[in-house]
């Protein structure tokens, strides 16, 4: 019985810790990784081949750095080139959080 009780308590601790760790990611990071990183790269740098065929620029590119947060939010909402529009697919708070996270990658 004691081994079983230890097992149950250890399992519960693992579940609680796993849940706590998932909250460590910001909502912007979560949205970015789920919706944006596939093309823009986890660190804001797309793969060279993909960037060449799609025209995606790294977060550190001067053209990207010159854009304001509002411009990036508008671009994300309406889409651009091969990037789909996310208006109606993500809430305005999710888009803003993802853009803020993306911009933080360039710092």
Secondary structure, DSSP 8 states (H G I E B T S, - for coil): -HHHHHHHHHHHHHHHHHHHHHTTS-HHHHHIIIIIHHHH-TTS---HHHHHHH----TTSHHHHTS-HHHHHHHHHH-BTTB---BTTB-HHHHHHHHHHHHHHT-
